[in-house]
Amino acid sequence: MIVYEVTLEIDADVCAAFRTWLRGHVQEILALPGFVGAEVFERHEPAAAVGQHGLCVVYRLVDQAALDRYLRDDAPRLRADGQARFGGRFSASRRVLLLLTF
């Protein structure tokens, strides 16, 4: 299992509209091959900068190949949509985690 985490900093004055858009964005991603689930969290620690809200989206994928396919085939288009709607009003950082089994 792969976890793909997207941490967001959103300007407070567009946060409500961003969250509405994000709901559909997450559903669109979950419809792609290899995605098996997602949760959206409001981030409390570390606190967002003054005038911003912090969110974290955690996606679960079946394997690295599914993530590679997403990053190659779908991520550029989906990221461009967010930039077209909210460009300059949010920032995103990403990390990838691999579940260890013991």
C-alpha positions in Angstrom: 0.0 0.0 0.0 1.2 3.5 -0.9 0.1 6.7 0.8 0.2 9.9 -1.2 -0.2 12.9 1.1 -0.9 16.4 -0.1 -0.5 19.2 2.4 -2.3 22.4 1.5 -2.1 26.1 2.7 -5.1 28.0 1.5 -5.8 31.7 1.8 -8.6 32.2 4.3 -10.8 34.3 2.0 -11.0 31.5 -0.6 -11.0 28.6 1.8 -14.8 27.9 1.6 -14.7 27.8 -2.2 -11.5 25.8 -2.2 -13.1 23.2 0.1 -16.1 22.9 -2.2 -13.9 22.4 -5.2 -11.7 19.9 -3.3 -14.6 17.6 -2.5 -15.1 17.0 -6.3 -11.4 16.9 -7.0 -10.9 14.1 -4.5 -13.8 12.2 -5.9 -12.3 12.6 -9.4 -9.0 11.2 -8.2 -10.7 8.3 -6.4 -12.3 7.3 -9.7 -8.8 6.7 -11.2 -7.3 3.2 -11.4 -5.4 2.2 -8.3 -6.8 4.6 -5.8 -8.6 2.8 -3.0 -9.5 5.6 -0.5 -8.9 9.1 0.7 -9.4 11.3 3.8 -9.3 15.0 4.1 -8.0 16.5 7.4 -8.0 20.0 8.8 -4.5 20.5 10.0 -4.0 21.8 13.5 -0.3 21.2 14.1 1.7 22.8 12.8 -0.7 25.7 12.7 -1.3 27.4 9.3 0.2 30.9 8.8 -1.9 33.9 9.7 -4.6 34.4 7.1 -4.4 30.8 5.9 -6.0 27.4 6.6 -4.2 24.1 6.5 -5.6 20.9 5.1 -4.1 17.6 4.4 -5.4 15.0 1.9 -4.3 11.4 2.4 -4.8 9.1 -0.6 -4.3 5.4 -0.5 -3.2 3.5 -3.6 -2.7 -0.2 -4.3 1.0 0.1 -5.3 3.8 2.3 -6.7 2.8 1.6 -10.3 -0.6 3.1 -9.7 1.0 6.3 -8.2 3.5 6.4 -11.1 0.6 6.2 -13.6 -1.3 9.0 -11.8 1.7 11.3 -11.7 2.5 10.7 -15.3 -1.0 10.6 -16.9 -3.4 12.6 -14.6 -1.6 14.8 -12.1 -0.6 17.5 -14.6 -4.2 18.1 -15.7 -5.7 17.9 -12.2 -3.1 20.2 -10.7 -3.6 22.7 -13.6 -7.3 22.8 -12.8 -6.6 23.9 -9.2 -4.1 26.5 -10.4 -6.6 27.8 -12.9 -9.3 28.3 -10.3 -7.2 29.3 -7.3 -3.7 30.1 -8.7 -1.6 32.0 -6.2 -4.2 31.5 -3.4 -2.9 28.2 -2.2 0.3 26.1 -2.0 0.7 22.3 -2.0 3.5 20.1 -0.9 3.5 16.3 -1.3 5.1 13.2 0.1 4.8 9.5 -0.5 4.8 6.9 2.2 5.1 3.1 1.9 3.3 0.9 4.4 5.7 -1.5 6.1 4.5 -4.9 7.1 6.1 -6.7 10.1 
